[in-house]
Amino acid sequence: MTGGYRFLDHMTDAVIEAYGTTLEEAFVHSARGLVDTMVDLSKVLPTVEVKINAQGHDLESLLFDWLDKVMLLMVADGIATSEFSVKIQKLHDNNSYLLNGIVKGEKINLARHHYKVEVKAITYHEMLIKQEKGRVTARFLVDL
């Protein structure tokens, strides 16, 4: 993978910009950036595998649903994730999108994972998905 993510300056919330050579890669790095906002991503071991399916009527709503489910896995189920793989397909019957993802992680251990900040919600505010030749960028804001 040649993508990654970075945190952009914001007064009160977190803005994450993820990128990759494909849409799937940008979505993977979006999830990595989200989890790294909450815990030390480098300390999370991939011992548990969970399937996540997301859908959206456009790419922005697909990204929102994907990130919301990654966040809920951590908040509701207590699983921090560190490895992600996704397949995205456009459904031709209604022009919506479907994401099939597999995430790997482990139960949260606050002593080892170093909890950073609580994320209240994923938002559409400042959300952007830009596809250019050889590069896809996804930007989103999380409410802290």
C-alpha positions in Angstrom: 0.0 0.0 0.0 1.2 3.4 -0.8 -1.4 5.4 1.0 -1.7 6.9 4.4 -3.4 9.5 6.5 -2.7 12.7 8.3 -4.4 14.9 10.9 -5.4 18.4 9.7 -5.6 21.3 12.1 -9.0 22.0 13.7 -9.9 24.0 16.7 -12.2 21.6 18.5 -12.6 18.4 16.5 -10.4 16.1 14.4 -10.1 16.3 10.7 -8.5 13.3 9.0 -7.3 13.2 5.4 -6.7 9.7 4.1 -5.3 8.8 0.7 -4.4 5.9 -1.5 -4.0 4.9 -5.1 -7.5 3.3 -5.1 -10.8 4.0 -3.4 -10.4 0.9 -1.3 -7.0 2.0 -0.1 -8.3 5.4 0.9 -11.2 3.8 2.9 -8.7 1.5 4.7 -6.5 4.5 5.7 -9.6 6.4 6.7 -10.4 3.7 9.2 -6.8 3.6 10.4 -6.9 7.3 11.0 -10.1 7.1 12.9 -8.9 4.4 15.2 -5.5 6.2 15.7 -7.5 9.2 16.9 -8.9 7.1 19.7 -6.1 4.7 20.7 -2.4 4.0 19.9 -2.9 2.0 16.6 0.6 0.5 16.8 -0.3 -1.3 20.0 -3.4 -3.1 18.7 -2.8 -6.8 17.8 -4.9 -8.4 15.0 -6.1 -11.4 17.0 -9.9 -11.2 16.3 -11.5 -10.9 12.9 -14.8 -9.2 12.3 -16.8 -8.7 9.0 -18.3 -5.3 8.4 -20.7 -4.5 5.6 -21.5 -0.9 4.8 -23.7 0.8 2.1 -24.4 4.2 0.8 -26.3 6.0 -1.9 -23.1 7.8 -2.8 -19.4 7.5 -1.9 -19.7 10.0 1.0 -22.6 8.1 2.7 -20.6 4.9 2.1 -17.6 6.4 3.9 -19.8 7.6 6.7 -21.4 4.2 7.2 -18.1 2.4 7.1 -16.4 4.7 9.6 -19.5 4.7 11.9 -19.4 0.9 12.0 -15.7 0.8 12.7 -16.2 3.3 15.6 -19.2 1.4 16.9 -17.2 -1.8 17.0 -14.8 0.0 19.3 -17.4 1.9 21.4 -20.1 -0.8 21.7 -18.2 -4.0 21.4 -14.9 -2.9 23.0 -12.8 -4.0 20.0 -9.9 -1.9 18.8 -9.0 -2.6 15.2 -5.6 -2.3 13.4 -5.9 -4.1 10.1 -8.5 -3.4 7.5 -9.4 -4.8 4.0 -12.3 -3.6 1.9 -14.0 -4.4 -1.4 -16.2 -1.7 -2.8 -18.7 -2.3 -5.6 -21.2 0.0 -7.3 -24.6 -1.5 -7.6 -25.9 -0.8 -11.1 -29.6 -1.2 -10.3 -29.8 1.9 -8.2 -26.3 3.5 -8.4 -25.7 2.8 -4.7 -22.5 1.4 -3.2 -21.7 -1.7 -1.1 -18.6 -2.2 1.0 -17.6 -5.6 2.3 -14.9 -5.3 4.9 -12.8 -7.4 7.2 -11.2 -5.8 10.2 -8.8 -7.4 12.7 -8.1 -6.2 16.2 -8.5 -7.2 19.8 -10.4 -6.3 23.0 -9.5 -2.9 24.3 -6.8 -3.0 26.9 -6.5 0.6 28.2 -3.2 0.0 29.9 -1.6 -1.1 26.6 -3.6 0.7 23.9 -3.3 4.2 25.5 -6.8 5.6 25.1 -6.4 9.1 23.5 -9.8 10.8 23.1 -13.4 10.0 22.9 -15.0 10.3 19.5 -18.7 11.3 19.7 -19.7 10.9 16.1 -18.6 10.7 12.5 -20.0 13.7 10.6 -20.6 14.8 7.0 -19.2 18.2 7.9 -16.1 18.9 5.6 -16.5 15.4 4.1 -14.8 15.1 0.7 -13.9 12.3 -1.6 -11.7 13.3 -4.5 -10.7 10.9 -7.2 -7.8 12.0 -9.4 -5.6 10.0 -11.7 -3.6 7.6 -9.5 -4.8 9.1 -6.2 -7.9 9.1 -4.1 -8.3 11.4 -1.1 -11.0 11.1 1.6 -11.4 13.9 4.2 -13.8 13.8 7.1 -14.4 15.4 10.5 -15.0 13.5 13.7 -16.8 15.2 16.5 -14.8 14.9 19.8 
